[in-house]
């Protein structure tokens, strides 16, 4: 039987804004998909979400900052589409840089946690009475 090593640990960055807005990897990934596809709809499909959900996330992103992250145009002769703005591109770059800094700053602690986590084959101790 081959032994499989559990997936490595990694921190997840989420920034909480006032009024319950959040910026995390999901919104950034959506921006990256919009950049690749030129479409909010296609970006949503790539992430297994409805167009409405993707549109609501883009709307939330655009409302969070003084500049829009995504500009869209309605369908017509040219067809609809969406583009990540220069501000959105900078947001992607800065968020990914923050993720890298976080992982680097926590690397030693993550290794320690990884060395001490259960491998999934151990049984949990019996509850105390």
Protein Blocks (a to p, Z undefined) as FASTA:
>chain_A
ZZddddddddddddddehhiacdfklmmmmmmmmmnopaklmmmmnopafklmmmmmmmm
mmmpmbdfbdcddedjkopaddddfklmmmmmmmmmmmmmmmmmmmmmmmmmmmmpcehl
accddddZZ
